[in-house]
Amino acid sequence: MSALLVIPAGTLESWVIDTVKQAVHVRFGMEIQLLDPTTIPEEAKNESRRQIEATQVMRGVLPELPAGKQRAVVLLDEDLFIPMLTFVFGLAQVGGRVALVSLARLRQEYYGLPANPDVVRTRLVKEVLHELGHTFGLVHCPDIRCVMSVANTVQHVDQKSSEFCGGCRSVLDDALRTT
């Protein structure tokens, strides 16, 4: 099985990488290869919204990836959006190679609350697993407990589990066998 490439965009706390490394290894059995930080393309920055357009970041990262079947997750602290949504916690290509996860709205401070690293770790794991699930071909799941259920608010992220339901796990296991 190939390694997962972790690409920080900017400076992140070391626990972020450690959390992702542990979660990915446990759920997917993948090792982690940490790449040098990438920069966010200028065309991705929307100054009036004070957000980053996620699809532009993905377009910027794809050419940087080494040849092969490796998947990559880009981790960043900036708030993400896509043109049809006000914000997204992350974005991935279904069946593709790249996933993005933003910590901005996963942090308690974003909502004016005191920092809580344990809450952020739990949310980060759920979002990384969710977005990587998309790269393995999984779509949104109607089971609200499944990590592949859609999350439009941080409360939805908190309510779902960090586990794949039986159906999603079966699809994922098949995909992992062929990777």
Helices and strands as residue ranges (DSSP letters): E 4-9, H 14-28, E 32-34, G 42-44, E 45-46, E 51-53, H 54-61, G 62-64, E 71-76, E 80-82, E 85-88, E 90-92, E 98-102, G 104-106, G 108-111, H 117-135, H 154-159, H 166-177
